[in-house]
């Protein structure tokens, strides 16, 4: 069963953060680190949890989108 409070590695772009986070922590990190021009253009933070069978590992992915 998937648990949103479980701490997992966090990936964004081509990078990965140093410490594991919960889904809420990853979302807060994304909000705090969104480039100002994207925020001004109305972009929002998206966080999804990977599927080990599809993506090869269990992690949270932070992205910005509309």
LINNOR-V671210 format. One line per field, one symbol per residue. psi: psi as a letter, one per 40 degrees, with the letter a starting at -180 (. if undefined). burial: + if it has 9 or more other C-alpha atoms within 8 Angstrom, else -. Layout:
# LINNOR-V671210
psi=???
burial=???
This chain:
# LINNOR-V671210
psi=hhheehhiihihbeihidiiiiddddddddddehidddddeeiihhhihihdddeeihihhhihi.
burial=-------+++++----+--+++++-++--++--+---++---+++++--++------+++++++--
